[in-house]
Amino acid sequence: MKKTFAMLLALLLALACLPALAFNDTGYPISDEVVTITVASHSSGTTDWNSMTLIQEVEKRLGLRLDCTVFNEEAWETQLTLMLASDSLPDLVMDNAMSLAEVSDLGSQGYFLPLNDLIDQYAPNIKAMMEAYPDFEMYSTSADGNIYTVAGIGESTLGTINRAWINRNWLENLGLEYPTSVEELKNVLVAFRDQDANGNGDPSDEIPMSHFTMHLQNLMINCFGISNTNGTYLLEIVDGKVVLGETTENYKAYLKYMRDLWNENLLDHDNFIQTDEEFRAKAAEERVGVFFDWAPFVAAGKALDYDQNFYWLGALKSDFLEERTVYQNSHVNPRPSFLLNAKTEYAKEIVRLMDYFFSEDGQLAGKYGYEGMNYDMVHLDIPGLEEYGVVKIHQPEGYSSTEDYRNNAVTPGEVFSPYLPAAGTYHAAAMAANAEQLEALLPLYGWGILVARDCLSNSEIQKVDAFPSLLYTEEESSERTSLYTDISLYIESMHAQFITGVTDIDAGWEDFLNTLNSMQLPRLLEIEQAAYDRLTGA
């Protein structure tokens, strides 16, 4: 017995002397022994993230196995609510659809882990970004002083502009000029409808405007002098007071304009019921003249150089806007990027993982995968722009486009890309380029060059800061959440009803305003006013 005990003691002592194979404060891998981190998120595309290159390479390179459960967009809110109610959150939640107010509310209830100390100790890249961009830290900090998430940040000015596209080939086929006012746009849409704009011999298969979703809605609303760019629930400043943009005469005029387009079959009558896939099938057949998508080539499922067939569309004049004006968003995207279960055992590992995506290598990995494996970095062969690199994404056999490959096999969109730098990339090249260089860049990197060429470098277009995103105290956040949710859903519903004619705009306007007031809109605006005054120091 004594001999057995002595041998056991010796074995325990030997094991105790072995180096620990676990978490590393710095360097990679993050963990010497692979640890499994459960992840939940949502996607409008593929839900099989575990087979993607990024997820597999994170395990190989960083020592973290991400076990991802992904829900479609329609199911996500319900599934997240169930996870919260049943105390079954995964280690990591990736949810950029949640508002910062919701994060603040749920974090203060103990669902999510405060990250302040963890960022100080284990996230030098995030820390440096907070020092460089004070707004980044401000929007990442909740009402109770805790950091439960970090906001997104995009250093490129290209990303501050909402996107919509108009078919350049169609304009040229019909001998039309680029529209600079809402009336000119309507005339162009009428021509698209009637004059066989795509030149296929059938004058009835064109759809003048489709995929009229938030970005295109924002750009059209902006044309009527409303500077908010955040979709439904538009805040404005009138005579120093915060007002709801949807209660103004500007918004009413916008609704009547869009109602007119609907009546004349200039706006796709499938618009409010079609899926992204159904719209993209139309775009692939080159049947749509004006639309929103992240890029024209994404909409049509074609190669990137397809974008040169389009113009960026926006900054249109109207009776409410005498000068062509574009409203630019902040470089800081005030949406959460990731959230940690307050009970996770792997807080240090996850914070280091998220910090990796703020590093030079990690931000490229989160967006494109890995150089040589998923893309090549090619320096520009354009005089004066040789220092800039362009990511050339691979397109293996069996994939319809580079985006098809990237989004379905490499990385889930930009879920793991909370930081998008500008330096040393096509973004910086676009901002440095002259007119001739922009045309040379267009086939290499489409949509961003369209924004730079048709908007940012156009001296006729005024660039104005959009209404800022606001931050709320803990008490304001708690009260505001239900008011905001109910009112924004009502506005969204009425937006579609007014445009499609289910509700007459003039006859239903007073009822619309009265209903908003009965939903405690005045109290909600008091909260927004207090938050705006704090932000601006008023």
N, C-alpha and C positions, 0 to 999 in steps of 0.2 A: 504493500500500500504506500509506504514511504517513497519507494522508488518510483511508483506511478505518479505520485504527487510532485516529486522533484522534476520528473520529465515534463509534466504539464506546466509547471511553473517556468521551466526553462523555455518552453515553447511560447508561452505568453510574453516573456521578457524579450524573446527574439522578435516576435511580431510587433511589440511596442517600439523596437528599435528601427523597424522598417520605415522608410520615408512615406508620408501620407500621399496617397494618390487621389487628389480631389481638386478643390477650387484653387485657381491661380488669380492673385490680385491683379497681375499685369501680364501682358503677352498672350500668346495663343498656343495651345488651346485654352479655353476658359476653364475647362475641367479635364484632368488627365484621365479620369474614368467617365465614360459616357453616362450622362444622366438624362432621364426622360422628363420633358416639360410638356404638360398638356396645354393645348391652345384651342381657343374657339374664336371663330370669326364668321363673316358673311361675304358672299360674292355674287355678282350678277352673271359670272361666267362659270368656269370649271370649279367644282368643289373638291376635287382630288388634289390637294396640295402636297400630300405626303410623298408622291412620286416625282415632284418637281425637283429640278436641279438645285435650286437654292436650298430647299429643306434638307436634301441629302448631303449637300456640301457643308452646310452648317454642322451637321453631325461629324463629318470627316475632319473638318478644319478646326472647329471650335469645341468639339466634344459635347454638344448638346443635341439630343434627339428631340425634335419638335413633333409631337403627336397631335396632328391638327384635325379638328372636327369643324367642318365648314357648312353653313346653312345658306340656302338661297335668300335673296334680299327680302322676299315676302314673309319668310318664316322667322327671320332673325329677331325682330323685336319681341315676338312671343316667346321664342326659345330663351332669349336673354332674361326675360321676366321670370320664366320658370326656373332658370338656374339661380337667380337671385332669391326667389321665394323658397327654394328647396335647399339653399345653402350648398349648391353643387357647382360653383364656379370652377373652371379649370385654373391652372397656375397663371395663365396669361390670356387676356382678352384683347384682341385687336379689333377696335371699333371706332373708326373715324366718322361714323354717322351720329354718334351721341354728341350732345352739346356739352360745352364746358360747365354749364349750369347743372346739367344732370350728373356729370362727374362729381362736381362739388357736393351735391346733395347726397349721392350714394356713398361717396368717400367719407363724408362726415358721419354717416350711419355705420361705418365700420366695414363696408364690403370690400373696399380697395385699400391697398397698402400705401402709406405715405412714403415718398421716395427722397425726401430732402437730404437726409444723412447718407443714404446709399449713393445718390448722385455725387455728393461731395467726395466720397471715398473711392467710388469705382467707375465714375463716368466722366473722365477728363474732357472728352470731346463735347459732350452735352454742356458741361460746365463752361468750357471756353465759348460755346455758342451763346450761352446766357450772358456772358460778360460782353460779348461783341454786339449782341442785340438785346437791349433791355426789354423791349416789347415781348421777346420770346419768353423770358422769365416771367414777365407780368401775366401773359396769357396762360402760362403753364401753372400758375399758382392759384389755388382755390380760395374761396372766401374765408376759410378757417386758417389760412396760412400754410397749409400743406400742399405739396406737389404730388398729386395722384397720377399724373400723366405729363407728357410734354406735348406742346403744340407742334404743328408742322412748320417748316420754314423753307422757303424757296428763294434763293438769292437772285435768281434771274428775273428781270423785269418782264420777260415774255410771259411768265406764269401769273402775272398780276392782272392780265386782261382776259375778260370773258371771250369765248370763241363762238363764232358762227361763220358759215362759208356760203359763197355764192359762186355758181358755176361760170367760170371764165369762158369756156368754150361756147356755152349757150349765148352769153352776151355777144361774143364775136360772130357766132353763126347768124344772129339776128341784127347785127350792126348797132347794138345798144351800148350806151355809155354806162359806166359804173354809177350806181345810184348814190346820191349824197343827201337825200331827204326822204322822209317817209312817203311822200307823194310820188317821188321818182321810183321808189322801190315798188309801190303798188303798180305803176305803169309797166315796170319790168316784169312783174309777176303775171300781169295780164298777157303780155307778149309770150312769156313762157307757156302759158296755158293754151294759147290759140295758134301759135305760129310754128309748130314742129321744131322746137328749140334744139332737140337732140338730133335732128336731121335723119331720122330713121324712116321717114315717109308716113308716119302715123301722127297726125296733129292732136290726138286725143289721149296719148299715154303719158304725157308729162304731168308731174305733180309739182306745182310752183314752189310750195313750202311744206316741209314736214319735219318731224322730230322737234316740235316746238316745245322743248323741255326747258329746264331752269336757265341754262346759259343763254339760249336764244331769247327766252322771255325777258331775262334781265337786260339784254342789249336793246330790245325793243322798248322796254319800260324806260330805260335810260334816255332814249330818244325823245321822251316826253318830259324830261327835266327832273326825273327822280333819281337821286344819286346812290341809293342803296343797291348793292349787287348781290344780296343774299337770298333771292327768290321770294317766296311768300313771306309775309310779315315784314314790310318795308318801312323802316324808320327814316324820317326826314327832319331837318331843322327848318322851321318857318318862324321868322322873327324871334329867333333865340329859343324857341320852344320845340321840344320833340313832339312830332305828330306821326300818325300812321299814314304812310304814303298811299295806302289803299283807300283812304277816306278823302283824298284830294281830287280836285277837278282834273289834274294832270292824269291821274290813274283812270278816271272815268273816260277821258278822251282816248287814252290808250286802249281801253276795252272796246270802245266804239270802232276804233281803227281795226282791231283784230276781228271784231264781229263783222265788219264790212268784208274783210278778206275771207272769212268763213262763208258769208252769204254768196260771194262770187266764185266759190270753189277755188280760191287761191291758197287756202290752208287745208291741208290733208284732212278729210273728214274721218280718217282713222286715228287722228293724232292722239286723242285722249284715251284710246283703248288699245293701241298697238304696243307690242313688245319691242325692245331694242332689236331683236333678231328679225322681226317682221319689217321694221324700218330698213334695216341693213340689207335685206333682200331687195328692196326697191332701189336703194343706192347702188347696189352691185349691178343692177340692170341699167344704171345711168338714167333714171327716170325722175330724179329730184333736183330742183334748181337751187333752193336755199334750205339749209338745215343746220342743226347742231350735231356734232360728234367731236370726239377728242381730236380727230384729224380727218380730212376727207378720205385718205387711204384706209383708215380704220373702218369708216362707214362702208366703203365699197369692197373691203377685203382684198385690196390690191397692193402692189409694191409701193414703197414710200414716195417714189418720184411721181406718182399719180397726183400728189398735192399741187403740182405746178399748173394743173388744170382749173384752179380755183383762186378766188380772192378771199381775204378776210373781210367780213361784213360787219359794219357797225358805225357808230358816230354819225347818225343821220339827223339832219335838222328837222324841226317841226314848228308848229305855232308856239310851242312851249320851250323851244330851244333854238335860239337864233344862230349860234355857232356850232359847228361840228365838235362834239365833246365826247371823250371817253373817260369813264370813271375807273380808276385803278385801285385794285385791292391792295392791302398791306402785303409785304413779303412774308409776314407771319400768318400762317393759316390757323385761326383760332378753333381748331377741332382737336380732340384727343387722338393720340397715335397708338398708345398701348396702355393697358391697365393690369395691375398685379392683384391677384387674389390676396386678401389680407392674411390668409392662412398658408400661403405657399411656403414650401421648404427651400425654394430655390431663388430667393429674392436677389441675392448677390449675382448669381449666374445670369438671371434675366436682365438685370440692369446693365451688366457688362455686355450682354448680347445686343441690347438696344443701343448702347453706346458705340458698338461696332458699326452699326448702320449710320452713325454720324461721322465715321472715319472716311478717309479718302477711298480706301479699298471697299469698305462696307457699303457706302452709298451707291457705288457702281454695281456691287453684287445685288443689293436689294432691288435695283431698277432693271438691270440687264443680265444678271448672272455673272459668269466669270470669263475673263479675257482668254481667248484661245479655245475655250470650251463652248461658249455661247455667243461670243461676239469678238470682233477685232477692233482695236483702236487704230484708226487711220488718220495720219496728219494730213491737213488740207494741202492740196496742190494748187492753191490759188494765190497769186502774187499779193503779198502783204498780210496773208492770213496763215502762213506756214506753221506758226507756233500752236495753232489750235487743232484739237483732235476731234474726230467724229466717230461715234460708236457705230460700227457696221454689224448689225445683228445677223446671225446666221439664219438660213432658211433650209433646214433639212428636208429631204424628200418626204412627202406626205402632208406637209403643212401648206396652207393656201397663201400665207404671207409671213413676213417676219413677225408681225404682231400676233398672228395665230400661234406661232412657235413660242414667242416670249410669254404670252399670257396663259398658254395651256400646258407648256412643258418646262418653262424656266423659272418664272417667278410670278406670284399672284398679283398682277397689276403693279401698283405701287404701294401695296400694304406695308411692305418693309422698307419704304423709302420716305421716312419723315423729313429727311434733309436732302434738298436738291441744290447743290452748289452751282455757281455760274463759272467760276474761274477755270480756265483751261478746257472748256467744253464748247460745243456749238452755240450755247447760249451767249457766251462771251464773244464768240466770233460774230454772231448775228448783230450784237449791239455795237461792235467795232466796225462793221462793214459799211462801205459806201454802196450806192445804188447798183453799180456794176458788179460788185462782189456779192451782193444779195442775190442777184439773178444767177450767179454761178453757184451759190450755196443752195438754191432752191431744190434742185434735184437730189442733193445729198441729205438735206434735212428740211422737209417740207413745211409743216404747219407753223413752226416757230419762225421761219423766214417770212411766211405770209403775214404773221402778226407784226414782225419787225418792219417789213416793207410797206404794208398797207395801212399801218396804224402808227407805230411808235416813231418811225422816221418821217412821217407825213407832217410837215410844219403847219398844215391847215387845220389839224386836229388838236384841240386843246386837251391836255392831260390834267385831270382833276382827281384828287383823292376821294375815294368812295366814303360813305358814312362808316365810321369805325365800328368794329365789334366791341360790345360792352361787357364789363365784368360786374358781378353782383356780390353783395354781402351774403352771408349765410342765411340771414332772415329773408332778404329779398329773393334769393334763389329758391328757397322753399315755397314762398308764396307765388312766385312768378311761374314756376314750372307748369302747374295745372292751367293757369290763365293763358299762358303762351301756347300750350298744346291745343287747347280747345279753340282758341281764336285763330291760330294759323291753319288748323284743319278746316275750319269754316271758310276762311278766305280762299284756301285752295279749291274747295268745292265750288264756291260761288264764282271763282275765276273761270272755271270750265263752263259753268251754267250760263254766265253772261256772254261768253264768246260764242257758244253754240246755240244761243237763243232759247234755251230752256227757261231762262228768266230774262225778261226785257230789261235792258239797262236803265232806261229812264223811269219806267213804271216801278221797277224793283229797287231803285237806289235808296230811297228813304228807309224802306224796310231793312235793307242791308246795313245802313248806318245805325238804325235803331237796334237791330239784333246785336251788333258789335257792342253798343253801349250796354245792353242788357247782359252781355257776357263779361262785364266789368272792364271794358277797354279803358275808361278814364283811370281806374286804379293801376292798370298795367302801365299806362303811359307815365304815371307818377313814378313808378319804379324805374322805368327807362330814363326818365329825366334825371333822377338822382344819380344813376350810374353814369350818365353822360356828363353831368356836372363834375363828378369826381374825376373822370378820365381827362377832361379838358381843363380842370382847375377853375371852373366857373364859380 
